[in-house]
Amino acid sequence: MFTAPEQLSAATKANFDAQLALFTNLTGKAFEGVEKFIELNLNAAKSSLEESSAATKQLLAAKDPQEFFNLSAAQAQPTAEKVLAYSRHLANIASTTQAEFTHAAEAQIAETNRKVLSLIDEVSKNAPAGSEQFVSFFKTSIDNANASYDHISKSTKQAVEALEANLNNAVSTAAKAATPKVAKK
């Protein structure tokens, strides 16, 4: 049988180890998100340089101003679509990274709660008579904290979903507005 100080010391060490593991996990997820962001930007820059060079060659080869303006207008649509695709990809990276952070945090909180409740149950078995009210109060406090976290978590998820929906609507609207009218000969 463990004594209360030994149990608290073991629980504190386990909590520290869990916090360190969570920090390591979240740091890894953050670096993955940054890597994806850098890769996206490098690919976009490379593609943009190649396409700009090709577009410039086409524009310089135009025989008259009308052909020049038609080529310019024809290039606007693919450029707008690429900007929108970039925006979607960027939003996807942010959303995925946020979801991974949330999942890791929720798993850690659930495990910590399980351990705390287990510790309370174990300590309460060895608690002196008359401390039942204190143990009950402590368990109720933890339940209330968990309910508050669940409420905040749900509200945050709803806010992120609303933000993503608004972003998608803005991208769709921008895509429709960016469709140029190409003059015909």
Stockholm file with secondary structure:
# STOCKHOLM 1.0

chainA/1-185         MFTAPEQLSAATKANFDAQLALFTNLTGKAFEGVEKFIELNLNAAKSSLEESSAATKQLLAAKDPQEFFNLSAAQAQPTAEKVLAYSRHLANIASTTQAEFTHAAEAQIAETNRKVLSLIDEVSKNAPAGSEQFVSFFKTSIDNANASYDHISKSTKQAVEALEANLNNAVSTAAKAATPKVAKK
#=GR chainA/1-185 SS CCCHHHHHHHHHHHHHHHHHHHHHHHHHHHHHHHHHHHHHHHHHHHHHHHHHHHHHHHHHTCSSHHHHHHHHHHHHHHHHHHHHHHHHHHHHHHHHHHHHHHHHHHHHHHHHHHHHHHHHHHHHHSSCTTCHHHHHHHHHHHHHHHHHHHHHHHHHHHHHHHHHHHHHHHHHHHHHHTCCCCCCC
#=GC SS_cons         CCCHHHHHHHHHHHHHHHHHHHHHHHHHHHHHHHHHHHHHHHHHHHHHHHHHHHHHHHHHTCSSHHHHHHHHHHHHHHHHHHHHHHHHHHHHHHHHHHHHHHHHHHHHHHHHHHHHHHHHHHHHHSSCTTCHHHHHHHHHHHHHHHHHHHHHHHHHHHHHHHHHHHHHHHHHHHHHHTCCCCCCC
//
